[in-house]
Amino acid sequence: MTLDIASYRRQLREHIGLTGDDVETLPDTDTADKTGADTYLNRSYWEVLDLFPVRAKEVIATFHTTQGRDFYKIPNSFEALQAISITDPNSFKHDPLDRIEKDYFEQKFVDRTDDEGKPELYFREGDGIRVWRRPDRDYEMTVHYWEELADLSNSNQTSPIPRVLHEVILFGGVWRAFIGVNGDYVRAQAAKGHQVALMNSKTPIEDKEKFDSHRAGVEVIGYDETNL
């Protein structure tokens, strides 16, 4: 079952003691004098996205370098870089670039064409990356990064995160609304405690996929090396 923003709003109001259609006390979006349900829900949503390795954030993109250019903008708005690799033009092997700090880049950088070569290092700068060495030709780069997901809104009806985390988001909105709407810190604390318990009961997807990962998830029952 997909939980959309309308369901989030209705259930949020119900949990803090409002009827599902009561938008005067808690409107959908912010007004001049009231914080909207979407604000409480999105604050919880951002928290969950930060705490859990959500697959929907993972993006793989490729781009090509230009000779003499060392800065490249990431295609989409991103939260964190995971890995960058370069395709060797001869072996076609993907070689990972090592991450460095800006100061180390400045120490190594030489503004001469005879210092150009195959990029080996990188650091994040603004909305992109800067590489060293400065490319001496066209190379294909592959970047793995976490994309910033759109906030929950009418234009983004369904949540792209796993269904088991929908309730975690809901109760994150509930405890925030208890404080913002009712000024009820006691019930807010109880709701937050329930949210934390829900968080602790969830198994990250990475842990679920660790089973026999050294064989790519393949296990042959009743077979071992003694049968060779």
Sine and cosine of phi, psi and omega as CSV:
sin_phi,cos_phi,sin_psi,cos_psi,sin_omega,cos_omega
0.00,0.00,0.78,-0.63,0.02,-1.00
-1.00,-0.01,0.75,-0.66,-0.01,-1.00
-0.98,-0.19,0.93,-0.37,-0.05,-1.00
-0.99,-0.11,0.05,-1.00,-0.11,-0.99
-0.89,0.45,-0.56,0.83,0.02,-1.00
-0.90,0.43,-0.64,0.77,0.04,-1.00
-0.93,0.38,-0.65,0.76,0.07,-1.00
-0.83,0.55,-0.74,0.67,-0.04,-1.00
-0.88,0.47,-0.73,0.69,-0.04,-1.00
-0.88,0.47,-0.73,0.69,-0.03,-1.00
-0.94,0.35,-0.55,0.83,0.06,-1.00
-0.88,0.48,-0.72,0.69,0.01,-1.00
-0.90,0.44,-0.66,0.75,0.00,-1.00
-0.88,0.47,-0.65,0.76,-0.05,-1.00
-0.93,0.36,-0.45,0.89,0.02,-1.00
-0.99,-0.16,0.19,0.98,0.14,-0.99
1.00,-0.06,0.29,0.96,0.06,-1.00
-0.97,-0.25,0.39,-0.92,0.07,-1.00
-0.97,0.24,0.38,-0.93,-0.08,-1.00
-0.85,0.52,-0.44,0.90,-0.04,-1.00
-0.99,-0.17,0.05,1.00,-0.05,-1.00
-0.98,0.19,1.00,-0.08,0.00,-1.00
-0.97,-0.25,0.03,1.00,0.03,-1.00
-0.98,0.21,-0.71,0.71,0.03,-1.00
-0.96,0.28,-0.64,0.77,0.00,-1.00
-0.72,-0.69,1.00,0.01,-0.01,-1.00
-0.93,0.37,0.24,-0.97,0.01,-1.00
-0.89,0.46,-0.76,0.65,-0.03,-1.00
-0.85,-0.52,0.19,-0.98,-0.04,-1.00
-0.87,0.49,0.63,-0.77,0.14,-0.99
-0.89,-0.46,-0.09,-1.00,-0.04,-1.00
-0.89,0.46,-0.52,0.85,-0.08,-1.00
-0.83,-0.56,0.06,1.00,-0.03,-1.00
-0.68,-0.74,0.60,-0.80,0.12,-0.99
-0.99,0.13,0.72,-0.69,-0.06,-1.00
-1.00,0.10,0.32,-0.95,0.02,-1.00
-0.85,0.52,-0.60,0.80,-0.04,-1.00
-0.89,0.46,-0.54,0.84,0.01,-1.00
-0.92,0.40,-0.71,0.70,0.02,-1.00
-0.90,0.44,-0.67,0.74,-0.02,-1.00
-0.93,0.37,-0.65,0.76,-0.01,-1.00
-0.94,0.35,-0.55,0.84,0.08,-1.00
-0.89,0.45,-0.62,0.79,0.07,-1.00
-0.94,0.35,-0.65,0.76,0.01,-1.00
-0.86,0.50,-0.71,0.71,0.02,-1.00
-0.89,0.46,-0.63,0.78,0.00,-1.00
-0.89,0.46,-0.70,0.71,-0.01,-1.00
-0.91,0.42,-0.67,0.74,0.02,-1.00
-0.89,0.46,-0.54,0.84,0.00,-1.00
-0.97,0.23,-0.55,0.84,-0.10,-0.99
-1.00,0.04,-0.50,0.87,-0.10,-1.00
-0.93,-0.37,0.63,-0.78,0.05,-1.00
-0.97,0.22,0.99,0.15,-0.09,-1.00
-0.98,0.22,0.81,-0.58,-0.06,-1.00
-0.87,0.49,-0.52,0.85,-0.06,-1.00
-0.89,0.45,-0.34,0.94,0.00,-1.00
-0.99,0.16,-0.32,0.95,-0.14,-0.99
-0.98,0.22,0.81,-0.59,-0.03,-1.00
-0.75,-0.66,0.63,-0.78,0.12,-0.99
-0.87,-0.50,0.80,-0.60,-0.01,-1.00
-0.70,-0.71,0.43,-0.90,0.06,-1.00
-0.84,-0.54,0.49,-0.87,0.10,-0.99
-0.49,-0.87,0.26,-0.97,-0.02,-1.00
-0.93,-0.38,0.63,-0.78,0.03,-1.00
-0.99,0.15,0.27,-0.96,0.07,-1.00
-0.85,-0.53,0.69,-0.73,-0.02,-1.00
-0.82,0.57,0.77,-0.64,0.05,-1.00
0.99,0.12,-0.04,1.00,-0.02,-1.00
-0.96,-0.29,0.79,-0.61,-0.06,-1.00
-0.94,-0.35,-0.12,0.99,0.03,-1.00
-0.94,-0.35,0.71,-0.70,0.00,-1.00
-0.69,-0.73,0.77,-0.64,-0.01,-1.00
-0.99,0.14,0.69,-0.73,0.07,-1.00
-0.94,0.33,0.66,-0.75,-0.11,-0.99
-0.83,0.56,-0.65,0.76,-0.04,-1.00
-0.86,-0.51,0.26,-0.97,0.09,-1.00
-0.88,0.47,0.78,-0.62,-0.11,-0.99
-0.80,-0.60,0.44,-0.90,-0.01,-1.00
-1.00,-0.07,-0.70,0.71,-0.04,-1.00
-0.41,-0.91,0.62,-0.79,0.09,-1.00
-1.00,0.08,0.68,-0.73,0.00,-1.00
-0.97,-0.23,-0.69,0.72,-0.02,-1.00
-0.25,-0.97,0.49,-0.87,0.07,-1.00
-0.70,-0.71,0.72,-0.70,0.03,-1.00
-0.72,-0.70,0.34,-0.94,-0.01,-1.00
-0.82,-0.57,0.66,-0.75,0.00,-1.00
-1.00,0.09,0.85,-0.52,0.03,-1.00
-0.92,0.39,0.82,-0.58,-0.07,-1.00
-0.92,0.39,-0.29,0.96,-0.01,-1.00
-0.99,-0.15,-0.78,0.63,-0.04,-1.00
-1.00,-0.03,-0.26,0.97,-0.06,-1.00
0.90,0.44,0.28,0.96,0.05,-1.00
-0.99,0.17,0.59,-0.81,0.05,-1.00
-1.00,0.04,0.89,-0.45,0.03,-1.00
-0.96,-0.27,0.84,-0.55,-0.01,-1.00
-0.94,0.34,0.58,-0.82,0.12,-0.99
-1.00,-0.04,0.65,-0.76,0.03,-1.00
-1.00,0.07,0.62,-0.78,0.00,-1.00
-1.00,0.10,0.66,-0.75,0.01,-1.00
-0.75,-0.66,0.14,-0.99,0.11,-0.99
-1.00,-0.03,0.34,-0.94,-0.05,-1.00
-0.87,0.50,-0.63,0.77,-0.01,-1.00
-0.87,0.49,-0.63,0.78,0.01,-1.00
-0.92,0.40,-0.62,0.79,0.05,-1.00
-0.87,0.49,-0.71,0.71,-0.02,-1.00
-0.89,0.46,-0.56,0.83,0.02,-1.00
-0.93,0.37,-0.56,0.83,-0.09,-1.00
-1.00,-0.03,-0.41,0.91,-0.13,-0.99
-0.93,0.37,0.74,-0.67,0.09,-1.00
-0.78,-0.62,0.83,-0.56,-0.09,-1.00
-1.00,0.09,0.91,0.42,0.04,-1.00
-0.65,-0.76,0.57,-0.82,0.00,-1.00
-0.91,0.41,-0.48,0.88,0.00,-1.00
-0.97,0.24,-0.05,1.00,0.08,-1.00
-0.99,-0.17,0.03,1.00,0.02,-1.00
-0.97,0.26,0.40,-0.92,0.00,-1.00
-0.01,-1.00,-0.31,-0.95,0.01,-1.00
-0.97,0.25,0.82,-0.57,0.00,-1.00
-0.84,0.54,0.66,-0.75,-0.02,-1.00
-0.81,-0.58,-0.44,0.90,-0.11,-0.99
-0.75,-0.67,0.31,-0.95,0.05,-1.00
-0.41,-0.91,0.34,-0.94,0.22,-0.98
-0.57,-0.82,0.43,-0.90,-0.02,-1.00
-0.98,0.19,0.69,-0.72,0.02,-1.00
-0.60,-0.80,0.92,-0.40,0.00,-1.00
0.87,0.50,-0.83,-0.56,-0.03,-1.00
-0.99,-0.14,0.39,0.92,0.00,-1.00
-0.37,-0.93,-0.41,-0.91,-0.02,-1.00
-0.75,-0.67,0.46,-0.89,0.11,-0.99
-0.87,-0.49,0.74,-0.68,-0.11,-0.99
-0.93,-0.37,0.42,-0.91,0.17,-0.99
-0.70,-0.71,0.75,-0.66,0.08,1.00
-0.97,0.23,0.30,-0.95,0.13,-0.99
-0.93,0.38,0.77,-0.64,-0.13,-0.99
-0.85,0.53,0.64,-0.77,0.06,-1.00
-0.99,-0.17,0.02,1.00,-0.01,-1.00
-0.22,-0.98,-0.10,-0.99,0.05,-1.00
-0.99,0.17,0.87,-0.48,0.10,-0.99
-0.85,-0.52,0.52,-0.85,0.11,-0.99
-1.00,-0.04,0.79,-0.61,0.00,-1.00
-0.92,-0.38,0.60,-0.80,0.08,-1.00
-0.87,-0.49,0.79,-0.62,-0.03,-1.00
-0.84,-0.54,0.73,-0.68,0.10,-1.00
-0.95,-0.30,0.81,-0.59,-0.02,-1.00
-0.49,-0.87,0.24,-0.97,0.08,-1.00
-0.99,-0.12,0.87,-0.50,0.01,-1.00
-0.99,0.16,0.55,-0.84,0.11,-0.99
-0.98,0.19,0.90,-0.44,-0.02,-1.00
-0.97,0.24,0.49,-0.87,0.05,-1.00
-0.91,0.42,0.54,-0.84,0.03,-1.00
-0.92,0.39,0.33,-0.94,0.11,-0.99
-0.92,0.38,0.79,-0.61,-0.02,-1.00
-0.30,-0.95,0.04,-1.00,0.03,-1.00
-0.89,0.45,-0.48,0.88,-0.01,-1.00
-1.00,0.07,-0.12,0.99,0.04,-1.00
-0.77,-0.63,0.95,0.30,-0.23,-0.97
-0.90,0.43,-0.67,0.74,-0.10,-1.00
-0.97,-0.25,0.56,-0.83,0.01,-1.00
-0.99,0.16,0.76,-0.65,-0.01,-1.00
-1.00,0.09,0.10,1.00,-0.04,-1.00
-0.99,-0.11,0.30,-0.95,-0.03,-1.00
-0.82,0.57,0.57,-0.82,-0.05,-1.00
-0.88,0.48,-0.49,0.87,-0.03,-1.00
-0.92,0.39,-0.26,0.97,0.01,-1.00
-0.99,-0.14,-0.07,1.00,0.00,-1.00
-0.87,0.50,-0.67,0.74,-0.02,-1.00
-0.94,0.35,-0.53,0.85,0.06,-1.00
-0.88,0.47,-0.69,0.72,0.04,-1.00
-0.89,0.45,-0.70,0.72,-0.03,-1.00
-0.85,0.53,-0.76,0.65,-0.05,-1.00
-0.95,0.30,-0.39,0.92,0.15,-0.99
-0.92,0.40,-0.59,0.81,0.08,-1.00
-0.95,0.30,-0.59,0.81,-0.03,-1.00
-0.89,0.46,-0.78,0.63,-0.05,-1.00
-0.92,0.40,-0.52,0.86,0.06,-1.00
-0.93,0.35,-0.63,0.77,0.01,-1.00
-0.94,0.34,-0.58,0.82,0.08,-1.00
-0.83,0.56,-0.63,0.77,0.01,-1.00
-0.97,0.24,-0.75,0.66,-0.10,-1.00
-0.94,0.33,-0.62,0.78,-0.07,-1.00
-1.00,-0.03,-0.74,0.68,-0.11,-0.99
-0.98,-0.21,-0.25,0.97,-0.09,-1.00
0.90,0.44,0.46,0.89,-0.08,-1.00
-0.98,-0.18,1.00,-0.05,-0.05,-1.00
-0.97,0.23,-0.42,0.91,-0.01,-1.00
-0.93,0.38,-0.80,0.61,0.01,-1.00
-0.94,0.35,-0.49,0.87,0.07,-1.00
-0.89,0.46,-0.66,0.75,0.01,-1.00
-0.91,0.42,-0.63,0.78,0.03,-1.00
-0.90,0.43,-0.68,0.73,0.01,-1.00
-0.91,0.41,-0.62,0.78,0.02,-1.00
-0.92,0.39,-0.62,0.79,0.05,-1.00
-0.88,0.48,-0.63,0.77,0.03,-1.00
-0.92,0.39,-0.64,0.77,0.03,-1.00
-0.89,0.46,-0.69,0.73,0.01,-1.00
-0.89,0.46,-0.65,0.76,0.03,-1.00
-0.89,0.46,-0.64,0.77,0.04,-1.00
-0.90,0.43,-0.67,0.74,0.02,-1.00
-0.86,0.51,-0.71,0.70,-0.06,-1.00
-0.93,0.37,-0.32,0.95,-0.03,-1.00
-1.00,0.02,-0.12,0.99,-0.05,-1.00
-1.00,0.02,0.66,-0.75,0.04,-1.00
-0.99,-0.15,0.86,-0.50,0.03,-1.00
-0.83,0.56,0.56,-0.83,-0.02,-1.00
-0.85,0.53,-0.58,0.81,0.00,-1.00
-0.85,0.52,-0.66,0.76,0.01,-1.00
-0.92,0.40,-0.58,0.81,0.02,-1.00
-0.92,0.40,-0.48,0.87,-0.09,-1.00
-1.00,-0.06,0.04,1.00,-0.02,-1.00
-0.97,0.23,-0.29,0.96,-0.07,-1.00
-0.86,0.51,0.89,-0.45,0.07,-1.00
0.79,0.61,0.57,0.82,-0.05,-1.00
-0.92,0.39,-0.35,0.94,0.02,-1.00
-0.93,0.36,-0.21,0.98,0.09,-1.00
-0.88,-0.47,0.41,0.91,0.03,-1.00
0.84,0.54,0.54,0.84,0.07,-1.00
0.99,0.14,0.16,0.99,-0.03,-1.00
-0.98,-0.18,0.80,-0.60,0.05,-1.00
-0.74,-0.68,0.82,-0.57,0.01,-1.00
-0.99,-0.15,0.93,-0.37,-0.06,-1.00
-0.95,0.33,0.73,-0.68,0.08,-1.00
0.98,0.18,0.25,0.97,-0.03,-1.00
-0.82,-0.57,0.70,-0.71,0.12,-0.99
-0.54,-0.84,0.02,-1.00,-0.13,-0.99
-0.93,0.36,-0.26,0.96,0.01,-1.00
-0.94,0.34,-0.24,0.97,0.00,-1.00
-0.99,0.13,-0.09,1.00,-0.02,-1.00
-0.95,0.32,0.00,0.00,0.00,0.00
